[in-house]
Amino acid sequence: MIKIKLSTVLILVILLYPYSYAQQSVLQFANATGRVIDRLAIDKLDDLRFGTIISSKTPGTVTISTESTRSSTGGVTLIPSDYGASFFKILGTPYSSFALTIPTASIYITNNNNASMEVKTWTKDRPARPTLNSMGYLEVRIGATLVVDTFQEIGNYTGTFTVTVNY
């Protein structure tokens, strides 16, 4: 009797095995991930400075390169003075690339009498998407060209421009 029951159970298990396998649930797990990084920060270390100049009856320009060299064209005379490229430091997550945007349009700097000069042809010493170094740091220098009119009104001229960084 035990032999018959055991063989019957074995036959039933063999016959029913495919049905029990077909009804099994199969699970697969996946991970959810995220990464928190340092915010990007930009600090101005120095302004764009065209220095002291003398205008004349001939219009001209003053250009400050990203290496802080100064040159002029036309009737502009350069006077020994403090001049240089604008200088920024960027801080963020090491080895991260980011977008660096400088002006593409002209801005105007003005004196106390609202006389103005155009600043144009912006340059930077980094590509459009630079990468932070191993310390999460990068320096950026920005130059431009100042347009000086015929007999430009004397005075101290100032204005602002925007530099934008984002991941």
C-alpha positions as CSV (number, residue, x, y, z in Angstrom):
1,M,0.0,0.0,0.0
2,I,2.8,2.4,0.8
3,K,4.5,1.6,-2.5
4,I,1.3,2.4,-4.4
5,K,0.7,5.7,-2.6
6,L,4.3,6.8,-3.0
7,S,4.3,6.0,-6.7
8,T,0.9,7.7,-7.1
9,V,2.2,10.8,-5.4
10,L,5.4,10.8,-7.5
11,I,3.3,10.5,-10.7
12,L,1.1,13.4,-9.6
13,V,4.0,15.6,-8.7
14,I,5.6,14.9,-12.1
15,L,2.3,15.6,-14.0
16,L,1.4,18.7,-12.0
17,Y,4.9,20.2,-11.9
18,P,4.6,22.2,-15.1
19,Y,1.3,23.7,-13.9
20,S,2.7,24.7,-10.5
21,Y,5.8,26.3,-12.3
22,A,3.6,28.3,-14.7
23,Q,1.7,29.8,-11.8
24,Q,4.8,31.0,-9.9
25,S,5.5,34.7,-9.5
26,V,8.9,35.9,-10.7
27,L,10.5,39.0,-9.0
28,Q,13.2,41.3,-10.3
29,F,14.6,44.1,-8.2
30,A,15.9,47.5,-9.5
31,N,17.7,50.2,-7.6
32,A,16.7,53.8,-7.3
33,T,19.6,56.2,-7.3
34,G,20.4,59.9,-7.0
35,R,23.3,62.1,-6.5
36,V,23.6,65.4,-4.7
37,I,26.3,67.7,-5.9
38,D,27.8,71.0,-4.7
39,R,26.0,74.1,-6.0
40,L,28.0,76.1,-8.5
41,A,29.3,79.4,-7.2
42,I,30.9,82.3,-9.0
43,D,33.0,85.0,-7.3
44,K,34.3,88.1,-9.0
45,L,38.0,88.7,-8.1
46,D,38.6,91.7,-10.4
47,D,36.6,94.0,-12.7
48,L,37.2,94.6,-16.4
49,R,39.4,97.7,-16.4
50,F,40.2,99.6,-19.6
51,G,42.5,102.0,-17.8
52,T,43.1,105.7,-18.4
53,I,42.9,107.0,-22.0
54,I,42.9,110.2,-24.1
55,S,40.5,110.5,-27.0
56,S,41.1,112.7,-30.0
57,K,39.4,113.9,-33.2
58,T,39.7,110.3,-34.5
59,P,37.5,107.6,-32.9
60,G,39.2,104.4,-31.8
61,T,39.1,101.4,-29.5
62,V,40.8,100.0,-26.5
63,T,40.9,96.2,-26.2
64,I,41.7,94.2,-23.1
65,S,42.6,90.6,-23.8
66,T,42.0,87.6,-21.5
67,E,45.7,87.8,-20.7
68,S,45.2,91.4,-19.5
69,T,47.2,93.0,-22.3
70,R,45.9,96.3,-23.5
71,S,46.0,97.7,-27.1
72,S,44.4,100.6,-28.9
73,T,43.3,101.6,-32.4
74,G,42.5,104.9,-34.1
75,G,43.1,108.1,-32.2
76,V,43.1,106.7,-28.7
77,T,46.2,107.3,-26.6
78,L,46.9,104.8,-23.7
79,I,48.1,106.3,-20.5
80,P,50.0,104.2,-18.0
81,S,47.3,103.1,-15.5
82,D,45.6,100.2,-13.9
83,Y,44.0,97.9,-16.5
84,G,43.1,94.3,-16.9
85,A,40.7,91.5,-17.7
86,S,37.8,90.7,-15.4
87,F,38.7,87.7,-13.2
88,F,36.3,85.2,-11.7
89,K,36.6,81.9,-9.7
90,I,34.1,79.2,-10.2
91,L,33.5,76.6,-7.4
92,G,31.5,73.4,-7.6
93,T,31.7,69.6,-7.8
94,P,35.1,68.3,-8.8
95,Y,35.4,67.2,-12.5
96,S,31.9,68.6,-13.3
97,S,31.4,70.4,-16.6
98,F,29.2,73.5,-16.6
99,A,27.9,76.2,-19.0
100,L,29.8,79.5,-19.0
101,T,27.9,82.3,-20.6
102,I,29.3,85.8,-21.1
103,P,27.6,88.8,-22.9
104,T,27.2,88.4,-26.7
105,A,25.7,91.9,-27.1
106,S,27.2,95.2,-26.4
107,I,26.8,97.0,-23.1
108,Y,27.3,100.7,-22.4
109,I,29.3,102.3,-19.7
110,T,28.4,105.8,-18.6
111,N,29.8,108.8,-16.8
112,N,28.1,111.2,-14.4
113,N,26.7,113.3,-17.3
114,N,25.3,110.1,-19.0
115,A,27.9,110.2,-21.8
116,S,28.4,106.6,-22.8
117,M,30.9,104.3,-24.5
118,E,30.1,100.9,-26.0
119,V,31.8,97.7,-24.7
120,K,31.6,94.9,-27.2
121,T,33.4,91.8,-28.7
122,W,33.6,89.9,-25.4
123,T,36.2,87.1,-25.0
124,K,36.9,84.5,-22.4
125,D,39.8,82.2,-21.8
126,R,37.6,79.0,-21.4
127,P,35.4,77.0,-23.7
128,A,31.6,77.2,-23.5
129,R,31.5,74.1,-21.3
130,P,34.6,74.0,-19.1
131,T,35.3,71.4,-16.5
132,L,36.1,72.1,-12.8
133,N,39.5,70.7,-11.6
134,S,40.0,68.0,-8.9
135,M,39.4,70.6,-6.2
136,G,36.1,71.8,-7.8
137,Y,37.8,75.1,-8.9
138,L,38.3,77.0,-12.1
139,E,39.5,80.5,-12.9
140,V,38.0,82.5,-15.8
141,R,39.2,85.7,-17.3
142,I,37.0,87.9,-19.6
143,G,38.2,90.7,-21.9
144,A,36.4,93.0,-24.3
145,T,36.7,96.0,-26.6
146,L,35.8,99.6,-25.6
147,V,34.6,101.9,-28.4
148,V,35.9,105.5,-27.9
149,D,34.1,108.3,-29.7
150,T,35.6,111.4,-31.3
151,F,36.5,113.8,-28.4
152,Q,34.9,111.4,-25.9
153,E,33.6,113.4,-22.9
154,I,36.0,113.1,-19.9
155,G,35.0,111.4,-16.7
156,N,34.9,108.0,-15.0
157,Y,32.7,105.6,-16.8
158,T,31.1,102.5,-15.2
159,G,28.6,99.8,-16.1
160,T,27.8,96.2,-15.4
161,F,27.8,93.0,-17.3
162,T,26.6,89.5,-16.4
163,V,28.5,86.2,-16.3
164,T,26.4,83.1,-15.8
165,V,27.4,79.6,-14.8
166,N,25.1,76.5,-14.5
167,Y,25.4,72.7,-14.6
